[in-house]
Amino acid sequence: MIDSWRDAEAAPAPDSTARVRRYSPYEVIRVNLFVDGDSYTGIARASYETGGRLAYSLLLWPRPDQSPSGWYWYDPARMRRHIYPDAGIRP
C-alpha cells in the first residue's frame, strides 16, 4: 500500500491576475517531492503566491519528458527545498 499522505498536492495554473515569478538558469531552487508514490527531484521554473500559499512550476526528474511536471503547492512537511546560496533568492 502506498502512503499517499506524503504526495505533493497539485496546484492550479495561475490565473491572469496572479503575479508569476519566473526563474533564470542562475536562480536555482531544487525541490524533492513524491507524486503518486514515486520520488522526484524538481527544479523550479516559476512560482506564484495566493491565499498565503506558494506554488512552484516544477520540471521533474528522472525523465522530465515522462514525469508529471507541473504546478505543485509547496509544503515543507512533504517536500525538501534547497535554494542555492548564489541564486540571490530569499527562502
Backbone hydrogen bonds, N-H to C=O, Kabsch-Sander energy under -0.5 kcal/mol:
donor,donor_aa,acceptor,acceptor_aa,energy
4,S,2,I,-1.1
6,R,3,D,-0.9
7,D,4,S,-1.3
8,A,34,F,-3.4
10,A,8,A,-0.6
11,A,71,W,-2.2
18,A,15,D,-1.3
20,V,18,A,-0.9
21,R,47,S,-3.1
22,R,20,V,-0.6
23,Y,45,R,-2.3
27,E,24,S,-1.6
28,V,26,Y,-0.9
29,I,27,E,-0.6
30,R,82,H,-2.7
31,V,42,G,-2.7
32,N,80,R,-3.1
33,L,40,Y,-2.3
34,F,6,R,-0.6
35,V,38,D,-2.4
38,D,35,V,-2.0
40,Y,33,L,-3.1
41,T,61,W,-1.9
42,G,31,V,-3.6
43,I,59,L,-1.9
44,A,29,I,-2.4
45,R,57,S,-3.3
46,A,57,S,-0.9
47,S,21,R,-1.9
48,Y,55,A,-1.8
50,T,53,R,-2.2
53,R,50,T,-2.0
55,A,48,Y,-2.8
56,Y,72,Y,-2.8
57,S,46,A,-2.7
58,L,56,Y,-0.8
58,L,70,G,-3.1
59,L,43,I,-2.2
60,L,58,L,-0.7
61,W,41,T,-2.7
66,Q,63,R,-2.3
67,S,63,R,-1.7
69,S,67,S,-2.1
70,G,58,L,-1.6
72,Y,56,Y,-2.5
73,W,9,E,-2.6
74,Y,54,L,-3.4
78,R,75,D,-1.6
79,M,75,D,-1.9
80,R,32,N,-1.9
82,H,30,R,-3.0
84,Y,28,V,-1.9
84,Y,82,H,-0.6
87,A,84,Y,-2.1
88,G,85,P,-0.8
